[in-house]
Amino acid sequence: MEVILKDDVKGLGYKNDIVKVKPGYGRNYLLPQGLAVLADKTNKKIVAENVRQASHKADKIKSDAQGLADRIGDLSIDIPAKVGESGRIFGRVTTLQIADVLKSKGFEVDRKRISLDSDPVAVGEYTASIDLHREVKHKIRVNVVAE
């Protein structure tokens, strides 16, 4: 089953992408949630026209995302966490905490666009990826420190 995505779907594709999915996934999740429409001739023409009209706007969005990635640069942020005697942390380090620290430093990034490459389980340095645009991805260092 081919569908046209109306919004970014993690692990599947980005807005206006034509993707092939299993019929049950499309029928039972993507279509009812409003995340996609069927990829028939009419909808493909509509999407092609919308993409053509929005191409200059997309270039601006991409350049803004690239500018944000350049401003962030080699940023390293510290996340305080409660730590036991063995150095392992209690609880979790979440993307919300990372987004809050980035916001306090002047970078507005949605927490849903941040993903940790590996789950922090102890004090130390980890890497987080920020998906700023479909073509602009940036990595930052996250230092988990004891509170």
C-alpha positions in Angstrom: 0.0 0.0 0.0 1.4 3.4 -1.0 0.6 6.5 1.2 1.6 10.1 1.1 2.8 11.3 4.5 1.1 14.5 5.8 3.5 14.9 8.6 6.9 13.6 9.7 6.7 10.0 11.0 9.7 8.8 12.9 11.2 5.7 11.3 9.1 6.0 8.2 9.6 9.3 6.4 9.1 13.0 6.2 6.2 15.2 5.1 5.1 14.8 1.5 7.1 11.5 1.1 5.5 8.7 -0.8 6.2 5.5 1.1 5.1 1.9 0.8 3.7 0.4 4.0 1.9 -2.7 5.0 -1.9 -2.4 4.5 -2.8 -2.9 8.1 -0.4 -0.2 9.3 -1.7 2.3 6.7 -5.4 1.5 7.2 -5.4 1.1 11.0 -2.9 3.8 12.1 -1.6 6.2 9.5 -4.9 7.1 7.8 -7.1 7.3 10.9 -4.5 9.4 12.8 -4.4 11.8 9.9 -0.7 11.2 9.3 -1.1 10.1 5.7 -3.4 9.9 2.7 -3.7 7.2 0.0 -1.2 7.8 -2.8 -3.6 7.8 -5.8 -3.1 9.9 -9.0 -5.1 12.9 -7.7 -3.3 13.1 -4.4 0.1 12.7 -6.1 -0.6 15.6 -8.3 -1.8 17.7 -5.4 1.4 16.9 -3.4 3.6 17.6 -6.4 2.0 21.1 -6.8 2.3 21.8 -3.1 6.0 20.8 -3.1 6.6 23.0 -6.1 5.0 26.0 -4.5 6.7 25.4 -1.1 10.2 24.8 -2.5 11.5 28.3 -1.8 10.0 28.2 1.7 11.7 24.8 2.3 15.0 26.3 1.3 14.5 29.0 4.0 13.6 26.4 6.6 16.7 24.3 5.7 19.0 27.4 5.9 17.5 28.3 9.3 18.1 24.7 10.5 21.7 24.8 9.2 22.2 28.2 10.9 21.0 26.7 14.2 23.3 23.7 13.8 26.2 26.1 13.1 25.3 28.2 16.2 25.1 25.1 18.4 28.5 23.9 17.0 30.5 21.7 19.4 28.3 22.4 22.3 28.7 20.2 25.4 25.9 20.3 28.0 25.9 19.1 31.6 22.8 17.2 32.9 22.8 16.7 36.7 21.4 13.4 37.9 21.2 11.6 41.3 24.0 9.1 41.5 24.5 6.0 43.7 27.8 4.9 45.3 28.7 2.8 42.3 28.4 5.8 39.9 25.1 4.6 38.3 22.3 7.1 38.0 18.9 6.8 39.5 16.1 7.4 37.0 16.7 8.5 33.5 18.2 11.3 31.5 15.4 12.4 29.2 15.2 14.4 26.0 13.1 16.9 27.9 16.0 17.6 30.2 18.3 18.1 27.2 15.8 20.4 25.5 15.5 22.5 28.7 19.2 22.9 29.0 19.4 23.9 25.3 16.6 26.4 25.8 18.4 27.9 28.8 21.5 28.4 26.5 19.3 30.1 23.9 18.6 27.3 21.4 14.9 26.4 20.9 14.8 22.7 19.9 11.7 20.5 20.2 12.3 17.6 22.5 10.8 15.2 20.0 13.7 16.0 17.6 16.3 14.9 20.1 17.4 11.3 20.6 20.2 9.9 22.7 22.5 7.5 20.9 22.8 5.3 24.0 20.9 5.3 27.2 22.9 7.0 30.0 23.2 4.5 32.9 26.2 6.1 34.7 28.0 9.3 35.1 30.0 10.1 31.9 29.8 11.5 28.4 27.2 10.5 25.9 26.1 11.7 22.5 22.7 13.1 21.5 21.5 13.6 17.9 19.3 16.5 17.0 17.2 16.1 13.9 16.8 19.8 12.9 15.6 19.1 9.3 15.4 16.1 7.0 18.9 17.0 5.7 20.3 18.7 8.7 21.3 16.5 11.7 23.6 17.6 14.5 25.3 15.8 17.3 26.0 17.3 20.8 27.9 15.9 23.8 25.9 15.3 26.9 27.8 15.1 30.2 25.9 13.3 33.0 27.2 14.7 36.2 26.4 13.9 39.9 24.1 16.3 41.6 
